[in-house]
Amino acid sequence: MTDLEAIRARHSVRSYLEKPIPPELRRELDACVETCNRESGLHLRVIYDDPAGYDSFLTHYGVFRNVKNYIVLAGKKEDDFDFRCGYYGEKLVLLAQKLGLNTCWTALTFNKKRVRELIPEGESLCMAIALGYGENQGRQHRSKRPERVSELAGEAPDWFRDGLEAALLAPTAVNQQKFCFGLENGEATVRVKGIGSYTRVDLGIAALHFELGSGRKVKALE
Ligand SMILES: Cc1cc2nc3c(=O)[nH]c(=O)nc-3n(C[C@H](O)[C@H](O)[C@H](O)COP(=O)(O)O)c2cc1C
């Protein structure tokens, strides 16, 4: 499965099967975590076989079922921490999709008390991502039109349109899609558009999708 195929196949999944993640897949996920941590300075981790991480009142309310594995997004809170958590967390999400697993980003609906116990002193918890074999593959979210998430003076080049298409398939908190892509001297930019929660995390996720869709780097604006 290519990156783009993974982007198209991925949807949030909130109910999981009992099936454990096999050792060879754990090795691939852990290797990717190591690379992401080296590049980003973050402290991402995959926690396996720990149902306590998603055992809380909120997870039942939010219809999560049988989450036994999850990705913890944490690190020192500096230099656009939220954006980096979004960008590198989504790298893991897309790898999981390629490995036949499913995911769901969670800012709220997990057991924060339990997950905070896993974070070393001096580091902050951004959020977590549920991981495992889904009971289903989720479904396509409703999406804004490309012109609502871009600002260009003229006609968009093909690579820019491809990038936007991939960004619109990205997960965002409550499906808010509060981002806007532009072009500055031939270079793609992205910024938050409007007010919402977790918009900088969303921005990192959308930037990664845009880069994979367009084959170009994206500069995040304040
Ligand atoms: C930063 C972020 C936080 C999220 N937090 C939650 C959450 O707390 N609970 C939940 O059920 N879904 C959460 N989601 C999942 C979104 O609702 C979902 O990504 C969005 O509706 C789009 O659907 P899709 O992921 O299937 O494309 C979150 C997504 C993101 C990106």
PDBQT file of the ligand as one rigid body, heavy atoms in Angstrom, charges set to zero:
ROOT
HETATM    1  C1  LIG A 301      -6.560  16.258  16.982  1.00  0.00    +0.000 C 
HETATM    2  C2  LIG A 301      -7.732  15.313  16.950  1.00  0.00    +0.000 A 
HETATM    3  C3  LIG A 301      -8.428  15.024  18.109  1.00  0.00    +0.000 A 
HETATM    4  C4  LIG A 301      -9.510  14.128  18.095  1.00  0.00    +0.000 A 
HETATM    5  N1  LIG A 301     -10.145  13.800  19.278  1.00  0.00    +0.000 NA
HETATM    6  C5  LIG A 301     -11.142  12.880  19.269  1.00  0.00    +0.000 A 
HETATM    7  C6  LIG A 301     -11.748  12.460  20.512  1.00  0.00    +0.000 A 
HETATM    8  O1  LIG A 301     -11.388  12.912  21.599  1.00  0.00    +0.000 OA
HETATM    9  N2  LIG A 301     -12.742  11.518  20.448  1.00  0.00    +0.000 N 
HETATM   10  C7  LIG A 301     -13.159  10.969  19.263  1.00  0.00    +0.000 A 
HETATM   11  O2  LIG A 301     -14.060  10.120  19.273  1.00  0.00    +0.000 OA
HETATM   12  N3  LIG A 301     -12.597  11.347  18.060  1.00  0.00    +0.000 NA
HETATM   13  C8  LIG A 301     -11.602  12.280  18.050  1.00  0.00    +0.000 A 
HETATM   14  N4  LIG A 301     -10.983  12.640  16.859  1.00  0.00    +0.000 N 
HETATM   15  C9  LIG A 301     -11.398  12.005  15.586  1.00  0.00    +0.000 C 
HETATM   16  C10 LIG A 301     -12.192  12.984  14.702  1.00  0.00    +0.000 C 
HETATM   17  O3  LIG A 301     -13.507  13.107  15.171  1.00  0.00    +0.000 OA
HETATM   18  C11 LIG A 301     -12.148  12.480  13.230  1.00  0.00    +0.000 C 
HETATM   19  O4  LIG A 301     -10.813  12.470  12.797  1.00  0.00    +0.000 OA
HETATM   20  C12 LIG A 301     -12.956  13.357  12.302  1.00  0.00    +0.000 C 
HETATM   21  O5  LIG A 301     -14.331  13.283  12.612  1.00  0.00    +0.000 OA
HETATM   22  C13 LIG A 301     -12.772  12.964  10.844  1.00  0.00    +0.000 C 
HETATM   23  O6  LIG A 301     -13.111  11.613  10.625  1.00  0.00    +0.000 OA
HETATM   24  P1  LIG A 301     -12.072  10.557  10.055  1.00  0.00    +0.000 P 
HETATM   25  O7  LIG A 301     -10.895  10.507  10.989  1.00  0.00    +0.000 OA
HETATM   26  O8  LIG A 301     -12.837   9.274   9.999  1.00  0.00    +0.000 OA
HETATM   27  O9  LIG A 301     -11.634  11.024   8.679  1.00  0.00    +0.000 OA
HETATM   28  C14 LIG A 301      -9.911  13.535  16.860  1.00  0.00    +0.000 A 
HETATM   29  C15 LIG A 301      -9.194  13.841  15.696  1.00  0.00    +0.000 A 
HETATM   30  C16 LIG A 301      -8.110  14.692  15.741  1.00  0.00    +0.000 A 
HETATM   31  C17 LIG A 301      -7.320  14.941  14.500  1.00  0.00    +0.000 C 
ENDROOT
TORSDOF 0
